[in-house]
Amino acid sequence: MYRRLPSIRHPKAFYDVFGVVVVGVLVVAAVLTVWHGTIIRIEMAVFSGILFLWAGWAVYRILEQYPKKTRLARVK
């Protein structure tokens, strides 16, 4: 069975958003487990904020494309 990697630039499904967010959270957890400095914590907070903004943008982009694929959109 064919599986594709999650897309960051062109998310097409919620699988993409879920995959990228899970990998991002695992990276933040691993970095914070190894290093404990204040600068690292600030960097990880900024990274988490960017990840949160990306997830919102990706969900918006996916939902924006969804009405084009439904049967009701073709009837109009």
N, C-alpha and C positions, 0 to 999 in steps of 0.2 A: 504494500500500500504506500502511496506517495504522500509524504508530509513535507510541507514547505516551512521554512523558518519564518518567524514573525517579521513583518515589514515595518520599519520605522518611518520611512518617507511616505509610503502609500498603503496605509492600513486599510484592509478590505473587510475585515471581520473582527468581532470582539476577541477572537483567538489571538489576533495580533496585539491588541491592547493588553490582554491578560498576560501573554508571554513576556512582553517588554517590561511590564510593571513587576512581574515576579522576579525576573532577572535583575532589575534595578534594585529591588528590595533586598535580594540576596547579596548583591555587591555592597550595598550600604551596611548590611549586617556584618559581612565579612571584614570590611575595612574598620568598622567601629570595634570589632572584636580584637583585631590585631593592634591598632593604634588608638591611643586615648587622649591625644592632645586637643587643645581648644581649637586650634586652626583646622584640624581634621574634622572636628564636630561641626564647625561652621561650613566647611566645604561640603560635608554630607547633607547638611540642612539645605544648602543651596541646590545641590544635586536632586534632593527629594522634591524641592519646590519645582524645579524644572521638569522632573518626571511627572508631577501632578498636573502641571500645565499642559504637557504633551499629551497625557491621557485624556484630558478634557477636550483638547483640539482633535485628537484621533476619534473619540466618540462622536463629537459633533460632525466630523467629516463622514463617518460611517452612516450616521443617521440622515445626513443631508443627501446621500446617494440612495438611501433605501426607498423613498417614494417613487423613484424612477423605475424601480424593479417590480412594483406591485401591479396587480391586475386593474385596480381602480384608477391608477394613473394613466393606464393605456386607454381607458374608456373615455376620458375627457376629450 
